[in-house]
């Protein structure tokens, strides 16, 4: 995921975190808090789940944030 902020300095730095994620998905996907990259920690097994849903929050150095759903 990618978010941008036009502010300069600390208020312009965007960090990423999970807003909502199941325990199962948290063991499969890793979210880089600096880049927003979502990577697999283990191989997917489509017999155990056909889709996963993550809610990722992007927040700046101030009080602004937004949430995106990743399916």
C-alpha positions as CSV (number, residue, x, y, z in Angstrom):
1,X,0.0,0.0,0.0
2,X,1.1,3.6,-0.6
3,X,0.1,6.9,1.0
4,X,1.7,10.3,0.6
5,X,1.6,13.5,2.7
6,X,2.7,16.8,1.3
7,X,3.9,18.1,4.7
8,X,7.6,18.5,5.3
9,X,9.5,17.0,8.3
10,X,8.0,14.7,10.8
11,X,4.4,15.5,9.8
12,X,5.1,14.3,6.2
13,X,6.5,10.9,7.2
14,X,3.9,8.2,6.7
15,X,4.0,5.0,8.7
16,X,1.8,1.9,8.2
17,X,0.2,-0.5,10.6
18,X,-2.6,-3.0,10.7
19,X,-6.0,-1.6,11.8
20,X,-7.7,-4.9,11.6
21,X,-6.2,-8.3,10.8
22,X,-7.1,-11.8,11.9
23,X,-4.7,-13.9,13.9
24,X,-4.5,-16.3,11.0
25,X,-3.6,-13.6,8.5
26,X,-1.1,-12.0,10.8
27,X,0.9,-15.3,10.7
28,X,0.9,-15.2,6.9
29,X,1.4,-11.6,5.9
30,X,4.0,-9.1,7.1
31,X,3.5,-5.4,6.8
32,X,6.6,-3.1,6.6
33,X,5.7,-0.1,8.7
34,X,8.1,2.2,6.7
35,X,7.3,1.2,3.1
36,X,3.8,-0.3,3.3
37,X,5.0,-3.4,1.5
38,X,3.0,-6.5,2.3
39,X,4.9,-9.8,2.0
40,X,4.3,-13.4,2.6
41,X,5.9,-15.1,5.5
42,X,4.8,-18.6,4.5
43,X,3.3,-20.1,1.3
44,X,-0.4,-19.7,0.8
45,X,-2.6,-22.8,1.1
46,X,-5.8,-22.3,-0.8
47,X,-7.4,-25.3,1.0
48,X,-7.2,-23.3,4.3
49,X,-8.4,-20.0,2.9
50,X,-9.5,-18.7,-0.5
51,X,-9.0,-15.0,0.5
52,X,-7.7,-12.9,3.3
53,X,-8.8,-9.4,4.3
54,X,-6.4,-6.9,6.0
55,X,-7.2,-3.3,7.0
56,X,-4.1,-1.2,6.8
57,X,-3.8,2.2,8.4
58,X,-1.4,4.9,7.1
59,X,-0.7,7.7,9.6
60,X,1.5,10.8,9.4
61,X,3.7,12.4,12.1
62,X,0.7,14.5,13.1
63,X,-2.8,13.3,13.8
64,X,-3.9,12.5,10.2
65,X,-4.6,8.9,9.1
66,X,-6.6,6.8,6.6
67,X,-7.5,3.2,6.3
68,X,-7.5,0.9,3.3
69,X,-8.9,-2.6,2.9
70,X,-6.6,-5.1,1.2
71,X,-8.3,-8.3,0.0
